[in-house]
Structure formats: structure tokens, C-alpha cells
């Protein structure tokens, strides 16, 4: 998968996770909200790393084929 598509997918996932987190939090699902926060943070980190990689041409750990 090309890097542009990967970045778009990560950004989409992060957006959807934000909505799911809102619903879980509003329902009082504290542990589920916590888990979604962790997954959203990982998506955000991977998107950030991918943007950095695109700018610098460097390969970041954990950005291999998933």
C-alpha cells in the first residue's frame, strides 16, 4: 500500500475512533473509553511518523508493512 493511502487510512481511523470514544464516554464506559484512547493515540503516532518519513525520506521503526 502506498504511503499516501496509508496516511489517509490512519487519519480516517483516528477520526472514527474520536467519534466512537465520544459515544463510549457518554455511555459511561470508562474502560472502553480508555482502550479507545490508547488505540487513537497509536493511530495519531503512526500518522505523525509517516508524515515525518514522507518529509525526510527516513524510515521510522514500526512503519513496515502491517
Secondary structure as UniProt FT lines:
FT   HELIX           3..26
FT   TURN            27..28
FT   HELIX           30..56
FT   TURN            61..62
//
